[in-house]
Amino acid sequence: MLTEPEPELRSAMSWYVVVTLVVFAIGAVYVGGVFYSRWHSNRVIQADAADAERQHDSKVFDAMGGDRFDILGFYANPAILNRGDSTTLCYSVSNAKSVTLEPQSNAVWPAFERCVSVTPNKTTTYTLTATDAAGNTKTKTVEVDVK
């Protein structure tokens, strides 16, 4: 008695395994594609954000004087006052190594924005002198009118 193998059962099982593997492979490719596309989108967003930050930093750097040596501003607030009152002298310099204020009131140093308080007894002209690392100087003056 010869027994015949059951080809339909074996081929049905093989077919089920193959279909399962194909479905699993398609699912794995889909999930991998989703993760990759999200990763790639995040990289693009990060690169755009970094570029925008670099552009903003460049604008701020230029607004703060950039590479040039300069006195960006020097003013008194208020510029007119009564005898015995105080005023604030504010200055802004870029790329200065040292700053002096005449007549001397308080200690001053190079800064993008710095204010010092003064109490002049009479109308006074204040002179701000900035010096860079190469020894070049720039000067600006402001007058405080005392009534």
C-alpha positions in Angstrom: 0.0 0.0 0.0 1.4 3.0 -1.1 0.3 6.1 0.7 0.1 9.3 -1.1 1.4 12.4 0.6 -1.2 15.0 1.3 -0.1 17.7 -1.1 -2.9 20.0 -0.5 -2.3 20.3 3.3 1.4 21.0 2.7 0.8 23.5 0.0 -1.8 25.3 2.0 0.6 25.6 4.9 3.4 26.8 2.7 1.0 29.3 1.1 0.0 30.5 4.6 3.6 31.0 5.6 4.5 32.8 2.4 1.5 35.2 2.7 2.3 35.8 6.4 5.9 36.7 5.6 4.9 39.0 2.7 2.4 40.8 4.9 5.0 41.1 7.7 7.5 42.4 5.2 5.1 45.0 3.8 4.2 46.1 7.4 7.8 46.4 8.3 8.6 48.5 5.2 5.5 50.7 5.9 6.5 51.3 9.6 10.1 51.9 8.6 9.0 54.4 5.9 6.8 56.2 8.5 9.7 56.5 11.0 12.2 57.5 8.2 9.8 60.2 6.9 9.3 61.6 10.4 13.0 61.6 11.1 13.7 63.3 7.8 11.0 65.9 8.4 12.4 66.7 11.8 15.9 67.1 10.3 14.6 69.5 7.7 12.7 71.5 10.5 15.9 71.6 12.6 18.0 72.7 9.7 15.5 75.5 8.8 15.4 76.6 12.5 19.2 76.7 12.7 19.4 78.7 9.5 16.8 81.2 10.8 18.7 81.5 14.0 22.0 82.1 12.1 20.3 84.9 10.1 18.8 86.4 13.3 22.2 86.3 15.0 23.9 87.9 12.0 21.3 90.8 12.0 21.9 91.3 15.8 25.6 91.2 15.3 25.4 93.8 12.6 23.1 96.0 14.7 25.6 95.8 17.5 28.3 97.2 15.3 29.5 94.1 13.6 33.3 94.1 13.0 33.5 97.9 12.9 34.9 100.0 15.7 32.4 102.8 16.5 30.6 104.7 19.1 27.1 103.7 18.4 25.4 106.1 20.7 26.0 108.7 23.4 23.3 110.8 25.0 22.0 112.3 28.3 18.6 111.6 29.7 17.4 114.2 30.6 19.7 116.7 28.8 18.3 119.7 30.6 18.0 119.7 34.4 17.8 121.8 37.5 20.9 122.4 39.7 21.3 119.5 42.1 19.4 117.1 39.9 21.0 114.0 38.4 21.0 112.9 34.8 22.0 109.6 33.1 24.7 109.5 30.5 24.3 106.4 28.3 26.7 105.2 25.7 27.1 102.2 23.4 30.4 101.2 21.7 31.4 98.3 19.4 34.8 96.7 19.3 36.4 99.1 21.8 39.2 98.1 24.1 38.7 101.0 26.4 36.3 103.9 27.1 36.9 107.1 29.0 34.4 109.8 30.0 35.5 113.3 30.7 35.0 115.0 33.1 35.4 111.7 35.0 32.3 110.8 36.9 32.2 107.0 37.5 34.1 104.0 36.2 33.3 103.3 32.6 34.2 100.4 30.4 33.4 99.1 26.9 29.9 97.9 26.6 27.2 97.6 24.0 24.9 99.6 26.4 25.9 101.2 29.6 24.6 104.2 31.6 26.2 106.2 34.4 24.6 108.8 36.7 26.1 112.2 37.0 25.1 115.4 38.9 26.7 118.4 37.3 26.7 121.8 39.1 26.8 123.8 35.9 26.2 123.2 32.2 28.8 120.6 31.3 29.9 119.1 28.0 30.8 115.4 28.5 33.2 113.7 26.1 33.2 110.0 25.5 36.4 108.6 23.9 36.6 105.0 22.8 39.9 103.3 21.8 40.2 100.0 19.9 42.9 97.4 20.1 45.0 99.0 17.3 45.0 102.4 19.2 42.5 104.2 17.0 40.2 106.5 18.8 36.7 107.9 18.3 35.1 110.7 20.3 31.5 112.0 20.8 30.2 114.7 23.0 27.0 115.5 24.8 26.0 118.7 26.6 24.0 118.7 29.8 22.3 122.0 30.4 21.9 123.0 34.1 19.3 125.7 34.8 
